[in-house]
Amino acid sequence: MNKILAFLISAAFASCAFAADPAPAAPAKEKTAQQTKMTTCNKDAEGKKGDDRKAFMKDCLSGKPKVSAAQQAQRDKMASCNVDAKDMKGDDRKKFMKTCLAKK
């Protein structure tokens, strides 16, 4: 009987050892730059859906700077003047581009 009692007590202690909490979890890793950028872009994309959201996320994650309306207007004007001056060369082109870009 003593052997059975000793066996039950040792079994109880052994089961307690297995029931103990596992090793503490590893400390949380800091987010990578890409993960941080993704979090920021997701927050900025709230309210956008479908293709609009896809385009926004693509630009945001690629790191392209936002273009102001004035900058876009200047780019459009430059493109238009370049199309008009496609057959010109040298000084004639320079003069034309100068006057074309100066127009409002």
N, CA, C and O atoms as CSV, one atom per row, in Angstrom:
chain,resi,resn,atom,element,x,y,z
A,1,MET,N,N,0.819,-1.181,0.000
A,1,MET,CA,C,0.000,0.000,0.000
A,1,MET,C,C,0.869,1.252,0.000
A,1,MET,O,O,0.563,2.241,-0.666
A,2,ASN,N,N,1.946,1.188,0.753
A,2,ASN,CA,C,2.857,2.330,0.776
A,2,ASN,C,C,3.448,2.582,-0.614
A,2,ASN,O,O,3.678,3.728,-0.999
A,3,LYS,N,N,3.691,1.499,-1.361
A,3,LYS,CA,C,4.248,1.646,-2.701
A,3,LYS,C,C,3.245,2.337,-3.629
A,3,LYS,O,O,3.615,3.175,-4.451
A,4,ILE,N,N,1.992,1.977,-3.483
A,4,ILE,CA,C,0.958,2.593,-4.316
A,4,ILE,C,C,0.810,4.069,-3.965
A,4,ILE,O,O,0.700,4.905,-4.861
A,5,LEU,N,N,0.806,4.401,-2.681
A,5,LEU,CA,C,0.694,5.784,-2.221
A,5,LEU,C,C,1.900,6.591,-2.710
A,5,LEU,O,O,1.736,7.717,-3.179
A,6,ALA,N,N,3.101,6.034,-2.608
A,6,ALA,CA,C,4.305,6.716,-3.066
A,6,ALA,C,C,4.244,6.944,-4.581
A,6,ALA,O,O,4.646,7.998,-5.074
A,7,PHE,N,N,3.735,5.943,-5.313
A,7,PHE,CA,C,3.608,6.055,-6.761
A,7,PHE,C,C,2.633,7.168,-7.133
A,7,PHE,O,O,2.919,7.955,-8.036
A,8,LEU,N,N,1.489,7.249,-6.456
A,8,LEU,CA,C,0.483,8.281,-6.747
A,8,LEU,C,C,1.020,9.674,-6.442
A,8,LEU,O,O,0.772,10.614,-7.198
A,9,ILE,N,N,1.745,9.812,-5.354
A,9,ILE,CA,C,2.304,11.124,-4.999
A,9,ILE,C,C,3.345,11.539,-6.031
A,9,ILE,O,O,3.354,12.689,-6.471
A,10,SER,N,N,4.223,10.616,-6.425
A,10,SER,CA,C,5.242,10.957,-7.418
A,10,SER,C,C,4.590,11.264,-8.775
A,10,SER,O,O,5.060,12.135,-9.507
A,11,ALA,N,N,3.517,10.552,-9.105
A,11,ALA,CA,C,2.801,10.817,-10.357
A,11,ALA,C,C,2.168,12.202,-10.324
A,11,ALA,O,O,2.149,12.897,-11.341
A,12,ALA,N,N,1.653,12.608,-9.180
A,12,ALA,CA,C,1.046,13.930,-9.041
A,12,ALA,C,C,2.094,15.015,-9.251
A,12,ALA,O,O,1.844,15.989,-9.961
A,13,PHE,N,N,3.262,14.857,-8.641
A,13,PHE,CA,C,4.331,15.834,-8.821
A,13,PHE,C,C,4.820,15.875,-10.267
A,13,PHE,O,O,5.101,16.951,-10.795
A,14,ALA,N,N,4.920,14.738,-10.897
A,14,ALA,CA,C,5.375,14.669,-12.280
A,14,ALA,C,C,4.385,15.364,-13.213
A,14,ALA,O,O,4.789,16.053,-14.150
A,15,SER,N,N,3.094,15.185,-12.955
A,15,SER,CA,C,2.099,15.825,-13.814
A,15,SER,C,C,2.110,17.331,-13.629
A,15,SER,O,O,1.817,18.068,-14.571
A,16,CYS,N,N,2.441,17.802,-12.439
A,16,CYS,CA,C,2.533,19.246,-12.202
A,16,CYS,C,C,3.680,19.844,-13.016
A,16,CYS,O,O,3.576,20.969,-13.506
A,17,ALA,N,N,4.750,19.110,-13.158
A,17,ALA,CA,C,5.892,19.606,-13.918
A,17,ALA,C,C,5.522,19.767,-15.392
A,17,ALA,O,O,5.955,20.720,-16.041
A,18,PHE,N,N,4.727,18.844,-15.918
A,18,PHE,CA,C,4.314,18.939,-17.312
A,18,PHE,C,C,3.230,19.990,-17.531
A,18,PHE,O,O,3.080,20.490,-18.646
A,19,ALA,N,N,2.493,20.326,-16.519
A,19,ALA,CA,C,1.411,21.292,-16.643
A,19,ALA,C,C,1.899,22.723,-16.469
A,19,ALA,O,O,1.116,23.660,-16.627
A,20,ALA,N,N,3.161,22.910,-16.151
A,20,ALA,CA,C,3.703,24.247,-15.936
A,20,ALA,C,C,3.622,25.051,-17.234
A,20,ALA,O,O,3.545,24.486,-18.325
A,21,ASP,N,N,3.641,26.348,-17.099
A,21,ASP,CA,C,3.587,27.229,-18.266
A,21,ASP,C,C,4.787,26.961,-19.162
A,21,ASP,O,O,5.885,26.693,-18.674
A,22,PRO,N,N,4.580,27.032,-20.463
A,22,PRO,CA,C,5.716,26.852,-21.368
A,22,PRO,C,C,6.684,28.020,-21.215
A,22,PRO,O,O,6.387,28.992,-20.520
A,23,ALA,N,N,7.806,27.926,-21.845
A,23,ALA,CA,C,8.812,28.992,-21.775
A,23,ALA,C,C,8.164,30.309,-22.200
A,23,ALA,O,O,7.302,30.326,-23.079
A,24,PRO,N,N,8.579,31.399,-21.580
A,24,PRO,CA,C,7.981,32.689,-21.943
A,24,PRO,C,C,8.181,32.985,-23.429
A,24,PRO,O,O,9.191,32.612,-24.026
A,25,ALA,N,N,7.202,33.657,-24.000
A,25,ALA,CA,C,7.247,33.970,-25.431
A,25,ALA,C,C,8.405,34.924,-25.703
A,25,ALA,O,O,8.805,35.709,-24.843
A,26,ALA,N,N,8.925,34.834,-26.907
A,26,ALA,CA,C,10.021,35.715,-27.305
A,26,ALA,C,C,9.512,37.150,-27.327
A,26,ALA,O,O,8.346,37.385,-27.644
A,27,PRO,N,N,10.361,38.104,-26.998
A,27,PRO,CA,C,9.919,39.496,-27.022
A,27,PRO,C,C,9.479,39.893,-28.431
A,27,PRO,O,O,10.019,39.411,-29.426
A,28,ALA,N,N,8.496,40.773,-28.490
A,28,ALA,CA,C,7.957,41.203,-29.782
A,28,ALA,C,C,9.044,41.911,-30.585
A,28,ALA,O,O,9.778,42.749,-30.060
A,29,LYS,N,N,9.134,41.558,-31.876
A,29,LYS,CA,C,10.126,42.182,-32.746
A,29,LYS,C,C,9.603,43.533,-33.190
A,29,LYS,O,O,8.396,43.734,-33.326
A,30,GLU,N,N,10.522,44.454,-33.414
A,30,GLU,CA,C,10.117,45.755,-33.938
A,30,GLU,C,C,9.716,45.581,-35.402
A,30,GLU,O,O,10.215,44.696,-36.098
A,31,LYS,N,N,8.810,46.439,-35.848
A,31,LYS,CA,C,8.351,46.359,-37.228
A,31,LYS,C,C,9.462,46.801,-38.169
A,31,LYS,O,O,10.260,47.683,-37.854
A,32,THR,N,N,9.487,46.165,-39.330
A,32,THR,CA,C,10.448,46.571,-40.354
A,32,THR,C,C,9.955,47.853,-41.008
A,32,THR,O,O,8.814,48.265,-40.800
A,33,ALA,N,N,10.806,48.473,-41.786
A,33,ALA,CA,C,10.426,49.714,-42.465
A,33,ALA,C,C,9.232,49.474,-43.386
A,33,ALA,O,O,8.327,50.305,-43.465
A,34,GLN,N,N,9.232,48.337,-44.081
A,34,GLN,CA,C,8.129,48.014,-45.001
A,34,GLN,C,C,6.823,47.831,-44.233
A,34,GLN,O,O,5.769,48.279,-44.684
A,35,GLN,N,N,6.889,47.171,-43.066
A,35,GLN,CA,C,5.677,46.966,-42.271
A,35,GLN,C,C,5.141,48.293,-41.753
A,35,GLN,O,O,3.930,48.509,-41.719
A,36,THR,N,N,6.037,49.171,-41.354
A,36,THR,CA,C,5.625,50.493,-40.877
A,36,THR,C,C,4.979,51.286,-42.008
A,36,THR,O,O,3.955,51.941,-41.812
A,37,LYS,N,N,5.589,51.222,-43.202
A,37,LYS,CA,C,5.046,51.936,-44.359
A,37,LYS,C,C,3.660,51.396,-44.708
A,37,LYS,O,O,2.753,52.161,-45.034
A,38,MET,N,N,3.501,50.057,-44.636
A,38,MET,CA,C,2.208,49.426,-44.944
A,38,MET,C,C,1.141,49.897,-43.964
A,38,MET,O,O,0.015,50.192,-44.366
A,39,THR,N,N,1.488,49.971,-42.678
A,39,THR,CA,C,0.541,50.432,-41.670
A,39,THR,C,C,0.115,51.864,-41.953
A,39,THR,O,O,-1.070,52.191,-41.888
A,40,THR,N,N,1.082,52.716,-42.267
A,40,THR,CA,C,0.784,54.125,-42.544
A,40,THR,C,C,-0.084,54.272,-43.787
A,40,THR,O,O,-1.054,55.030,-43.782
A,41,CYS,N,N,0.261,53.551,-44.849
A,41,CYS,CA,C,-0.509,53.645,-46.095
A,41,CYS,C,C,-1.928,53.122,-45.899
A,41,CYS,O,O,-2.878,53.700,-46.427
A,42,ASN,N,N,-2.083,52.036,-45.145
A,42,ASN,CA,C,-3.422,51.511,-44.871
A,42,ASN,C,C,-4.270,52.528,-44.123
A,42,ASN,O,O,-5.458,52.686,-44.404
A,43,LYS,N,N,-3.660,53.208,-43.179
A,43,LYS,CA,C,-4.391,54.214,-42.404
A,43,LYS,C,C,-4.821,55.370,-43.310
A,43,LYS,O,O,-5.940,55.872,-43.200
A,44,ASP,N,N,-3.913,55.791,-44.213
A,44,ASP,CA,C,-4.224,56.900,-45.128
A,44,ASP,C,C,-5.242,56.505,-46.190
A,44,ASP,O,O,-5.911,57.373,-46.751
A,45,ALA,N,N,-5.372,55.206,-46.476
A,45,ALA,CA,C,-6.267,54.742,-47.537
A,45,ALA,C,C,-7.688,54.479,-47.048
A,45,ALA,O,O,-8.519,53.982,-47.808
A,46,GLU,N,N,-7.975,54.803,-45.801
A,46,GLU,CA,C,-9.328,54.563,-45.285
A,46,GLU,C,C,-10.349,55.316,-46.134
A,46,GLU,O,O,-10.152,56.485,-46.466
A,47,GLY,N,N,-11.424,54.648,-46.476
A,47,GLY,CA,C,-12.491,55.266,-47.265
A,47,GLY,C,C,-12.342,55.030,-48.762
A,47,GLY,O,O,-13.300,55.223,-49.510
A,48,LYS,N,N,-11.176,54.621,-49.210
A,48,LYS,CA,C,-10.972,54.347,-50.631
A,48,LYS,C,C,-11.313,52.880,-50.885
A,48,LYS,O,O,-11.108,52.028,-50.020
A,49,LYS,N,N,-11.831,52.595,-52.069
A,49,LYS,CA,C,-12.218,51.224,-52.405
A,49,LYS,C,C,-11.824,50.904,-53.838
A,49,LYS,O,O,-11.673,51.800,-54.669
A,50,GLY,N,N,-11.663,49.635,-54.112
A,50,GLY,CA,C,-11.437,49.143,-55.469
A,50,GLY,C,C,-10.173,49.657,-56.117
A,50,GLY,O,O,-9.108,49.693,-55.500
A,51,ASP,N,N,-10.306,50.057,-57.383
A,51,ASP,CA,C,-9.151,50.505,-58.161
A,51,ASP,C,C,-8.527,51.767,-57.578
A,51,ASP,O,O,-7.314,51.962,-57.654
A,52,ASP,N,N,-9.370,52.627,-56.993
A,52,ASP,CA,C,-8.884,53.853,-56.367
A,52,ASP,C,C,-7.904,53.509,-55.243
A,52,ASP,O,O,-6.835,54.108,-55.124
A,53,ARG,N,N,-8.295,52.533,-54.425
A,53,ARG,CA,C,-7.441,52.111,-53.300
A,53,ARG,C,C,-6.156,51.455,-53.812
A,53,ARG,O,O,-5.071,51.715,-53.290
A,54,LYS,N,N,-6.283,50.599,-54.840
A,54,LYS,CA,C,-5.107,49.930,-55.401
A,54,LYS,C,C,-4.085,50.950,-55.895
A,54,LYS,O,O,-2.893,50.840,-55.608
A,55,ALA,N,N,-4.566,51.941,-56.641
A,55,ALA,CA,C,-3.679,52.962,-57.186
A,55,ALA,C,C,-3.020,53.755,-56.063
A,55,ALA,O,O,-1.823,54.037,-56.107
A,56,PHE,N,N,-3.820,54.112,-55.053
A,56,PHE,CA,C,-3.275,54.859,-53.923
A,56,PHE,C,C,-2.199,54.051,-53.204
A,56,PHE,O,O,-1.124,54.571,-52.907
A,57,MET,N,N,-2.489,52.776,-52.923
A,57,MET,CA,C,-1.544,51.931,-52.197
A,57,MET,C,C,-0.260,51.723,-53.008
A,57,MET,O,O,0.833,51.696,-52.443
A,58,LYS,N,N,-0.392,51.578,-54.310
A,58,LYS,CA,C,0.786,51.395,-55.161
A,58,LYS,C,C,1.693,52.611,-55.075
A,58,LYS,O,O,2.904,52.482,-54.896
A,59,ASP,N,N,1.096,53.802,-55.204
A,59,ASP,CA,C,1.885,55.032,-55.119
A,59,ASP,C,C,2.468,55.220,-53.720
A,59,ASP,O,O,3.630,55.598,-53.570
A,60,CYS,N,N,1.664,54.956,-52.712
A,60,CYS,CA,C,2.096,55.157,-51.334
A,60,CYS,C,C,3.253,54.221,-50.984
A,60,CYS,O,O,4.248,54.657,-50.405
A,61,LEU,N,N,3.130,52.954,-51.328
A,61,LEU,CA,C,4.156,51.977,-50.971
A,61,LEU,C,C,5.425,52.137,-51.801
A,61,LEU,O,O,6.508,51.757,-51.355
A,62,SER,N,N,5.301,52.696,-53.006
A,62,SER,CA,C,6.490,52.889,-53.829
A,62,SER,C,C,7.277,54.108,-53.375
A,62,SER,O,O,8.430,54.290,-53.766
A,63,GLY,N,N,6.653,54.943,-52.548
A,63,GLY,CA,C,7.352,56.105,-52.012
A,63,GLY,C,C,7.355,57.299,-52.934
A,63,GLY,O,O,8.119,58.243,-52.729
A,64,LYS,N,N,6.514,57.270,-53.945
A,64,LYS,CA,C,6.452,58.407,-54.855
A,64,LYS,C,C,5.898,59.620,-54.099
A,64,LYS,O,O,4.883,59.511,-53.410
A,65,PRO,N,N,6.553,60.759,-54.224
A,65,PRO,CA,C,6.046,61.951,-53.545
A,65,PRO,C,C,4.746,62.435,-54.192
A,65,PRO,O,O,4.529,62.251,-55.390
A,66,LYS,N,N,3.913,63.036,-53.405
A,66,LYS,CA,C,2.663,63.583,-53.928
A,66,LYS,C,C,2.968,64.838,-54.733
A,66,LYS,O,O,3.848,65.621,-54.377
A,67,VAL,N,N,2.236,65.015,-55.810
A,67,VAL,CA,C,2.458,66.147,-56.699
A,67,VAL,C,C,1.341,67.162,-56.467
A,67,VAL,O,O,0.159,66.818,-56.471
A,68,SER,N,N,1.737,68.413,-56.265
A,68,SER,CA,C,0.736,69.461,-56.062
A,68,SER,C,C,0.084,69.817,-57.394
A,68,SER,O,O,0.565,69.428,-58.459
A,69,ALA,N,N,-1.005,70.554,-57.321
A,69,ALA,CA,C,-1.722,70.959,-58.536
A,69,ALA,C,C,-0.838,71.855,-59.403
A,69,ALA,O,O,-0.853,71.737,-60.629
A,70,ALA,N,N,-0.070,72.747,-58.780
A,70,ALA,CA,C,0.802,73.644,-59.537
A,70,ALA,C,C,1.897,72.855,-60.249
A,70,ALA,O,O,2.229,73.141,-61.400
A,71,GLN,N,N,2.456,71.858,-59.558
A,71,GLN,CA,C,3.490,71.037,-60.175
A,71,GLN,C,C,2.923,70.247,-61.350
A,71,GLN,O,O,3.564,70.119,-62.393
A,72,GLN,N,N,1.730,69.726,-61.171
A,72,GLN,CA,C,1.108,68.953,-62.251
A,72,GLN,C,C,0.795,69.851,-63.444
A,72,GLN,O,O,0.951,69.430,-64.590
A,73,ALA,N,N,0.357,71.082,-63.187
A,73,ALA,CA,C,0.068,72.023,-64.269
A,73,ALA,C,C,1.345,72.328,-65.056
A,73,ALA,O,O,1.327,72.395,-66.285
A,74,GLN,N,N,2.456,72.512,-64.329
A,74,GLN,CA,C,3.731,72.782,-64.995
A,74,GLN,C,C,4.168,71.582,-65.834
A,74,GLN,O,O,4.669,71.747,-66.946
A,75,ARG,N,N,3.976,70.378,-65.299
A,75,ARG,CA,C,4.329,69.168,-66.057
A,75,ARG,C,C,3.487,69.039,-67.317
A,75,ARG,O,O,3.993,68.673,-68.378
A,76,ASP,N,N,2.200,69.342,-67.195
A,76,ASP,CA,C,1.314,69.272,-68.356
A,76,ASP,C,C,1.723,70.291,-69.418
A,76,ASP,O,O,1.716,70.001,-70.614
A,77,LYS,N,N,2.081,71.501,-68.953
A,77,LYS,CA,C,2.499,72.551,-69.879
A,77,LYS,C,C,3.784,72.137,-70.590
A,77,LYS,O,O,3.925,72.353,-71.793
A,78,MET,N,N,4.720,71.543,-69.853
A,78,MET,CA,C,5.985,71.097,-70.436
A,78,MET,C,C,5.739,70.019,-71.486
A,78,MET,O,O,6.350,70.040,-72.555
A,79,ALA,N,N,4.855,69.087,-71.189
A,79,ALA,CA,C,4.537,68.018,-72.135
A,79,ALA,C,C,3.913,68.579,-73.401
A,79,ALA,O,O,4.250,68.157,-74.508
A,80,SER,N,N,3.001,69.533,-73.235
A,80,SER,CA,C,2.335,70.146,-74.379
A,80,SER,C,C,3.337,70.915,-75.249
A,80,SER,O,O,3.306,70.816,-76.476
A,81,CYS,N,N,4.217,71.675,-74.610
A,81,CYS,CA,C,5.219,72.437,-75.362
A,81,CYS,C,C,6.188,71.505,-76.083
A,81,CYS,O,O,6.605,71.789,-77.207
A,82,ASN,N,N,6.547,70.393,-75.440
A,82,ASN,CA,C,7.444,69.428,-76.086
A,82,ASN,C,C,6.807,68.823,-77.330
A,82,ASN,O,O,7.489,68.602,-78.331
A,83,VAL,N,N,5.510,68.555,-77.274
A,83,VAL,CA,C,4.811,68.004,-78.436
A,83,VAL,C,C,4.822,69.021,-79.570
A,83,VAL,O,O,5.058,68.669,-80.725
A,84,ASP,N,N,4.565,70.292,-79.235
A,84,ASP,CA,C,4.537,71.341,-80.259
A,84,ASP,C,C,5.925,71.585,-80.864
A,84,ASP,O,O,6.027,71.993,-82.021
A,85,ALA,N,N,6.990,71.341,-80.097
A,85,ALA,CA,C,8.347,71.631,-80.560
A,85,ALA,C,C,9.087,70.391,-81.037
A,85,ALA,O,O,10.315,70.402,-81.120
A,86,LYS,N,N,8.369,69.331,-81.349
A,86,LYS,CA,C,9.039,68.067,-81.683
A,86,LYS,C,C,9.914,68.148,-82.932
A,86,LYS,O,O,10.904,67.422,-83.015
A,87,ASP,N,N,9.592,68.997,-83.901
A,87,ASP,CA,C,10.367,69.086,-85.136
A,87,ASP,C,C,11.446,70.173,-85.076
A,87,ASP,O,O,12.237,70.307,-86.010
A,88,MET,N,N,11.483,70.947,-83.991
A,88,MET,CA,C,12.451,72.038,-83.873
A,88,MET,C,C,13.744,71.539,-83.256
A,88,MET,O,O,13.766,70.558,-82.512
A,89,LYS,N,N,14.843,72.253,-83.589
A,89,LYS,CA,C,16.151,71.898,-83.034
A,89,LYS,C,C,16.920,73.169,-82.696
A,89,LYS,O,O,16.646,74.246,-83.224
A,90,GLY,N,N,17.894,73.010,-81.799
A,90,GLY,CA,C,18.840,74.091,-81.486
A,90,GLY,C,C,18.193,75.325,-80.885
A,90,GLY,O,O,17.314,75.247,-80.028
A,91,ASP,N,N,18.668,76.481,-81.373
A,91,ASP,CA,C,18.232,77.761,-80.819
A,91,ASP,C,C,16.746,78.022,-81.051
A,91,ASP,O,O,16.075,78.612,-80.205
A,92,ASP,N,N,16.230,77.578,-82.209
A,92,ASP,CA,C,14.800,77.767,-82.479
A,92,ASP,C,C,13.958,77.063,-81.412
A,92,ASP,O,O,12.971,77.613,-80.923
A,93,ARG,N,N,14.358,75.854,-81.063
A,93,ARG,CA,C,13.630,75.096,-80.030
A,93,ARG,C,C,13.718,75.796,-78.679
A,93,ARG,O,O,12.718,75.917,-77.971
A,94,LYS,N,N,14.912,76.256,-78.325
A,94,LYS,CA,C,15.105,76.934,-77.043
A,94,LYS,C,C,14.208,78.171,-76.932
A,94,LYS,O,O,13.556,78.391,-75.911
A,95,LYS,N,N,14.188,78.972,-78.004
A,95,LYS,CA,C,13.358,80.180,-77.999
A,95,LYS,C,C,11.881,79.830,-77.876
A,95,LYS,O,O,11.144,80.432,-77.095
A,96,PHE,N,N,11.464,78.835,-78.670
A,96,PHE,CA,C,10.058,78.424,-78.628
A,96,PHE,C,C,9.672,77.917,-77.237
A,96,PHE,O,O,8.636,78.302,-76.695
A,97,MET,N,N,10.514,77.050,-76.664
A,97,MET,CA,C,10.203,76.492,-75.346
A,97,MET,C,C,10.145,77.595,-74.287
A,97,MET,O,O,9.296,77.557,-73.397
A,98,LYS,N,N,11.023,78.550,-74.379
A,98,LYS,CA,C,11.040,79.648,-73.411
A,98,LYS,C,C,9.728,80.436,-73.469
A,98,LYS,O,O,9.128,80.731,-72.435
A,99,THR,N,N,9.289,80.772,-74.680
A,99,THR,CA,C,8.045,81.540,-74.796
A,99,THR,C,C,6.826,80.667,-74.461
A,99,THR,O,O,5.870,81.138,-73.845
A,100,CYS,N,N,6.869,79.397,-74.870
A,100,CYS,CA,C,5.734,78.491,-74.607
A,100,CYS,C,C,5.549,78.277,-73.109
A,100,CYS,O,O,4.424,78.321,-72.612
A,101,LEU,N,N,6.632,78.047,-72.393
A,101,LEU,CA,C,6.534,77.790,-70.958
A,101,LEU,C,C,6.212,79.051,-70.151
A,101,LEU,O,O,5.695,78.966,-69.036
A,102,ALA,N,N,6.521,80.220,-70.721
A,102,ALA,CA,C,6.243,81.461,-70.018
A,102,ALA,C,C,4.774,81.861,-70.117
A,102,ALA,O,O,4.283,82.643,-69.304
A,103,LYS,N,N,4.076,81.322,-71.114
A,103,LYS,CA,C,2.644,81.636,-71.273
A,103,LYS,C,C,1.863,81.117,-70.089
A,103,LYS,O,O,2.206,80.095,-69.494
A,104,LYS,N,N,0.810,81.836,-69.756
A,104,LYS,CA,C,-0.034,81.406,-68.631
A,104,LYS,C,C,-1.293,80.778,-69.126
A,104,LYS,O,O,-2.128,80.354,-68.326
